[in-house]
Amino acid sequence: MIEKKTKLPPSTSLMIPDETFQILFKEAKRRKMSVSALLLEECQSLAVKYSKAGA
């Protein structure tokens, strides 16, 4: 028996409101990257900023 694979919509384990996700998705698409990569990049930028402020 052959199982038919269905394409699942993108999902995230983060609870992000749809409106916010749409903004992130548009920005990620503009930068030609995934939403996950965009979030990681932004988090890394904030971490660097805060580490410099605390130093």
C-alpha positions in Angstrom: 0.0 0.0 0.0 1.4 3.4 -1.0 0.8 6.3 1.4 0.1 9.6 -0.1 2.3 12.3 1.4 0.4 15.5 2.1 2.2 18.8 2.3 1.9 20.4 5.7 1.7 24.1 6.1 4.8 25.7 7.8 4.6 25.7 11.5 6.6 26.9 14.5 6.7 25.9 18.1 6.5 29.5 19.1 3.2 31.1 19.9 3.3 34.0 17.5 0.1 35.9 16.6 -0.8 35.5 12.9 -0.4 39.3 12.3 3.1 39.2 13.7 4.1 36.1 11.8 2.9 37.7 8.5 5.2 40.7 9.2 8.1 38.4 10.0 7.4 36.3 6.9 7.3 39.3 4.6 10.6 40.6 6.0 12.2 37.1 5.8 11.1 36.8 2.2 12.5 40.2 1.4 15.9 39.1 2.8 15.5 35.7 1.1 15.7 33.7 4.3 13.5 31.7 6.5 11.5 33.1 9.4 13.6 31.0 11.8 16.8 32.4 10.4 15.4 35.9 10.6 14.5 35.4 14.3 17.9 33.9 15.1 19.7 36.8 13.4 17.6 39.3 15.3 18.1 37.5 18.6 21.9 37.4 18.0 21.9 41.1 17.3 20.1 41.9 20.5 22.4 39.6 22.5 25.4 41.4 21.2 23.8 44.8 21.9 22.9 43.8 25.4 26.3 42.2 26.1 28.1 45.4 25.0 25.7 47.6 27.2 26.4 45.4 30.2 30.2 45.4 29.7 
